[in-house]
Amino acid sequence: MTRSTLLAAAVLAAVSAPAMAQDADQVVATVNGQEITLGQMIVMKQSIQDPSMAEMPDQALWDVMLDQLIRQTAVAESAEDTAGVRAQLELQRRNTLASAAVSQIAQAEPTEEELQASYDRLFAEAGSVTEYNAAHILVETQEKAAELKAEVDGGADFGDVAEANSTGPSGPNKGDLGWFAADQMVPPFAEAVAALEPGQISEPVETEFGWHVIKLNETRLREAPPLAEVRDQISQMVLREKVEAQIQSLVTAADVQKTEGVDPAQLNATDLLEAE
């Protein structure tokens, strides 16, 4: 055989070798007649969590994984086929199929109409919600609250009085609470704030935390964020809703028959799993 013939044969072998693995069912080894497939190897690689293995060259990783699967297959044949083993295998099979079904449902990207409809539904009332910017002084007794209110009415700076006397976490920040909606506060506090005009200071108000003197700085209507800003969150929400709707549709259409009379206490009968 000439040198050119040998070279041609080598090139042909190199080109044709990868063509053997055309699909996930390609058998790469057998153990006592049990097939190990390319698909199983690919799935095994996807489950690798060890960074050092993930960075191995393909051939080295192939050899390590194939050796592991051969060992696993050989050992698996020695296991007893008990009720527990069968139950676990069936649960794993169903879980894998259910996960695949959910992934297929979630592959469809939401349409612009779906995104806009969900955005409108979420933020339809945004412009009608009032937000408040306020500060407060929190003390333990009504008498102390009234005393501090009198100081502020007499010309003392509200922030200075709050910083010197408030027991709440906002005290060091001159009592500043920032912006909030009424539903973020306990009802007595929210009602007192809503009754004030900007610049006004409340009479002492009791809540579960103590006694408050509240100063309302300003109000505003909550603005809805632009769709572009919340697009990713809206898209994920639409996908979750579509997946849940499809799951519910499949469950509703399923022929479900529950067996009556099984004692729930049997959940503790782990000895049943040992039966063959």
Buried (B, 14 or more C-beta within 10 A) or exposed (E): EEEEEEEEEEEEEEEEEEEEBEEEEEEBBEBEEEEBBBEBBEEBBEEBEEEEEEEBEEEEBBEEBBEEBBEEBEEEEEEEEBEBBEEEEEEEEEEEEEEEBBEEBBEEEBEEEBBEBBBEEBBEEEEEBEBBBBBBBBBEEBEBBBBBBEBBEEEEEBBEBBBEBBEBEBBEBBBBBEBBEBEEBEEBBBEBBEEBEEEEBBEBBBBEEBBBBBBBBEBEEBEBBEBEEBBEEBBEBBBEEBBEEBBEEEEEEEEEEEEEEEEEEEEEEEEEEEEE
